[in-house]
Amino acid sequence: MRTGDRHIGAFTNRKPTSSLERSLEALIEAADKLREKANKKQAKKAEAKARREAAKAEKQRQARMEEMKSSPKTWLTQAEKTAAAGGTHNDKAATDILADLREAIGGDRGKKLARDRAKKIAKAHPTLNMLKSSLRKGGLLD
């Protein structure tokens, strides 16, 4: 016996772990069912995680909107500073701040505050077309 063959005889007396009567197609079908079941379970977990994260983000947004009601001027200046920093991500962030402020204050006062600040920001940065586009998409500019 060679050194590589010494383990072969150790398993000859054991019975096979699976039925030998199943065909290759049956095994493939069983594997497909198991894979589908695992994929569904994973998708369900991912969906639950996304729901939890969305609920957490909404809770944080509501808390931020409560802060906005108490001190809108600080959020208006924050939107200006964010827009002045440049970059499309900051343009979107400034638009989100103004849109949330408009919603937090509500009514005509909220609309007027947000629109006036959006006009001021657009006037201060006339060459930033992406910023103006983001403000228009947010319903803050005409």
C-alpha positions as CSV (number, residue, x, y, z in Angstrom):
1,M,0.0,0.0,0.0
2,R,1.3,3.5,-0.9
3,T,1.1,6.3,1.6
4,G,-1.7,8.1,-0.4
5,D,-3.8,4.9,-0.4
6,R,-3.9,4.1,3.3
7,H,-7.2,6.0,3.9
8,I,-9.1,4.3,1.2
9,G,-9.8,1.1,3.1
10,A,-11.0,3.0,6.2
11,F,-14.3,4.0,4.6
12,T,-15.2,0.9,2.7
13,N,-17.4,-0.6,5.4
14,R,-19.6,2.4,5.8
15,K,-22.9,2.9,4.1
16,P,-23.4,5.8,1.7
17,T,-24.9,9.0,3.2
18,S,-27.4,9.5,0.4
19,S,-29.7,7.1,-1.4
20,L,-28.2,5.6,-4.5
21,E,-31.6,5.4,-6.2
22,R,-31.8,9.1,-6.8
23,S,-30.8,10.2,-10.3
24,L,-28.6,13.2,-11.1
25,E,-31.7,15.2,-12.2
26,A,-33.4,14.5,-8.9
27,L,-30.3,15.7,-7.0
28,I,-30.1,18.9,-9.2
29,E,-33.8,19.5,-8.6
30,A,-33.3,19.1,-4.8
31,A,-30.3,21.4,-4.9
32,D,-32.3,24.0,-6.8
33,K,-35.1,23.9,-4.3
34,L,-32.7,24.3,-1.4
35,R,-31.0,27.2,-3.2
36,E,-34.4,28.9,-3.9
37,K,-35.4,28.5,-0.2
38,A,-32.1,30.0,0.9
39,N,-32.4,32.9,-1.5
40,K,-36.0,33.6,-0.3
41,K,-34.7,33.6,3.3
42,Q,-31.9,35.9,2.5
43,A,-34.2,38.3,0.6
44,K,-36.6,38.3,3.5
45,K,-33.8,39.2,5.9
46,A,-32.6,42.0,3.6
47,E,-36.1,43.4,3.3
48,A,-36.5,43.4,7.1
49,K,-33.2,45.1,7.5
50,A,-34.1,47.8,4.9
51,R,-37.4,48.4,6.7
52,R,-35.6,48.8,10.0
53,E,-33.1,51.2,8.5
54,A,-35.9,53.2,6.8
55,A,-37.8,53.4,10.0
56,K,-34.7,54.6,11.9
57,A,-34.0,57.2,9.2
58,E,-37.6,58.5,9.4
59,K,-37.4,58.7,13.1
60,Q,-34.1,60.8,12.9
61,R,-35.8,63.0,10.2
62,Q,-38.8,63.6,12.5
63,A,-36.5,64.5,15.4
64,R,-34.5,66.9,13.1
65,M,-37.8,68.5,11.9
66,E,-38.8,69.2,15.5
67,E,-35.4,71.0,15.9
68,M,-36.2,72.9,12.7
69,K,-39.4,74.2,14.1
70,S,-37.7,75.7,17.2
71,S,-34.8,77.3,15.3
72,P,-35.4,77.7,11.5
73,K,-32.7,80.4,11.1
74,T,-29.9,78.0,12.0
75,W,-31.1,75.5,9.4
76,L,-31.4,78.2,6.8
77,T,-27.8,79.2,7.3
78,Q,-26.8,75.5,7.4
79,A,-28.5,75.1,3.9
80,E,-26.5,78.1,2.7
81,K,-23.2,76.8,4.0
82,T,-23.8,73.4,2.5
83,A,-24.6,74.8,-0.9
84,A,-21.6,77.1,-0.7
85,A,-19.3,74.1,-0.1
86,G,-20.0,72.9,-3.6
87,G,-20.5,69.4,-5.1
88,T,-23.6,67.7,-6.3
89,H,-23.9,65.8,-3.0
90,N,-24.0,69.1,-1.1
91,D,-26.5,70.6,-3.6
92,K,-28.8,67.7,-2.8
93,A,-28.2,68.0,0.9
94,A,-29.0,71.7,0.9
95,T,-32.2,71.0,-1.1
96,D,-33.2,68.3,1.4
97,I,-32.6,70.7,4.3
98,L,-34.8,73.4,2.7
99,A,-37.5,70.9,1.8
100,D,-37.6,69.4,5.3
101,L,-37.7,73.0,6.8
102,R,-40.6,73.8,4.5
103,E,-42.5,70.7,5.7
104,A,-41.5,71.2,9.3
105,I,-42.8,74.8,9.6
106,G,-45.7,74.1,7.2
107,G,-48.2,76.4,5.6
108,D,-47.4,79.5,3.7
109,R,-44.7,80.6,6.2
110,G,-42.7,77.4,5.6
111,K,-43.1,77.7,1.8
112,K,-42.0,81.4,1.8
113,L,-39.0,80.8,4.1
114,A,-37.7,77.9,2.0
115,R,-38.4,79.6,-1.4
116,D,-36.8,82.9,-0.3
117,R,-33.6,81.1,0.9
118,A,-33.5,79.0,-2.3
119,K,-33.7,82.2,-4.4
120,K,-31.0,83.8,-2.3
121,I,-28.7,80.7,-2.7
122,A,-29.4,80.6,-6.4
123,K,-28.6,84.3,-6.8
124,A,-25.4,83.9,-4.8
125,H,-24.2,81.1,-7.0
126,P,-25.5,81.9,-10.5
127,T,-23.1,79.5,-12.3
128,L,-24.0,76.4,-10.3
129,N,-26.5,74.9,-12.6
130,M,-26.6,71.6,-10.8
131,L,-27.5,73.4,-7.6
132,K,-30.3,75.3,-9.3
133,S,-31.5,72.1,-10.9
134,S,-31.7,70.4,-7.5
135,L,-33.6,73.3,-6.0
136,R,-36.1,73.1,-8.9
137,K,-36.5,69.4,-8.5
138,G,-37.2,70.0,-4.8
139,G,-40.0,72.4,-5.7
140,L,-38.1,75.4,-4.2
141,L,-37.4,77.4,-7.4
142,D,-39.6,78.1,-10.5
